[in-house]
Amino acid sequence: MSLGDLQNLTMLAVAQLGADAVSRNIRDLLAELADRELSVATVFVTLTRLEDRGLLASQPGDAPSRGGRRTRVFHVTELGWNALRETRAASERLWKGLKTP
């Protein structure tokens, strides 16, 4: 299963954040480490699509977010880890032997 760039980065952010993988923290980490300034809506849609594909799962968080709604804490599923490994392996195969200027 192939992942697009934003999907790959989002899943890696979720994995990195662990129990703190809520949409706001995911967005902040992508901005900090991947230099990707994303809207809340973009992050939410990406997380929802990854969850719909079975690559992420979520459960309600402990504390309500702004507006009184509970946050959702995301984690990478086994299918998601397999997709991350496949995406990484494909990238490494393409980089191997590449002559950079």
HUCORPE-V722316 format. One record per backbone hydrogen bond with DSSP energy under -1.0 kcal/mol. NH is the residue of the N-H (numbers start at 0). CO is the residue of the C=O. E is the energy in kcal/mol with one decimal. If there is no record, write none. Layout:
# HUCORPE-V722316
[[NH & CO & E] [NH & CO & E]]
This chain:
# HUCORPE-V722316
[[7 & 3 & -2.9] [8 & 4 & -2.6] [9 & 5 & -2.5] [10 & 6 & -2.5] [11 & 7 & -2.3] [12 & 8 & -2.2] [13 & 9 & -2.3] [14 & 10 & -2.4] [15 & 11 & -2.4] [16 & 12 & -2.3] [17 & 13 & -1.6] [19 & 16 & -2.0] [20 & 17 & -1.8] [21 & 19 & -2.2] [25 & 21 & -2.5] [26 & 22 & -2.7] [27 & 23 & -2.3] [28 & 24 & -2.5] [29 & 25 & -2.4] [30 & 26 & -1.9] [31 & 27 & -2.4] [32 & 28 & -3.1] [33 & 29 & -1.1] [35 & 29 & -1.9] [42 & 38 & -2.0] [43 & 39 & -2.7] [44 & 40 & -2.8] [45 & 41 & -2.3] [46 & 42 & -2.7] [47 & 43 & -2.6] [48 & 44 & -2.5] [49 & 45 & -2.3] [50 & 46 & -2.3] [51 & 47 & -2.6] [52 & 48 & -1.6] [53 & 50 & -1.4] [54 & 49 & -2.3] [55 & 49 & -1.1] [56 & 74 & -2.3] [58 & 72 & -1.7] [60 & 70 & -3.5] [64 & 68 & -4.6] [67 & 64 & -1.7] [70 & 62 & -1.4] [72 & 58 & -3.0] [73 & 20 & -2.9] [74 & 56 & -2.4] [76 & 54 & -2.0] [80 & 76 & -2.6] [81 & 77 & -2.2] [82 & 78 & -2.1] [83 & 79 & -2.5] [84 & 80 & -2.5] [85 & 81 & -2.5] [86 & 82 & -2.4] [87 & 83 & -2.4] [88 & 84 & -2.7] [89 & 85 & -2.3] [90 & 86 & -2.1] [91 & 87 & -2.7] [92 & 88 & -2.3] [93 & 89 & -1.9] [94 & 90 & -2.3] [95 & 91 & -2.1] [97 & 94 & -2.2]]
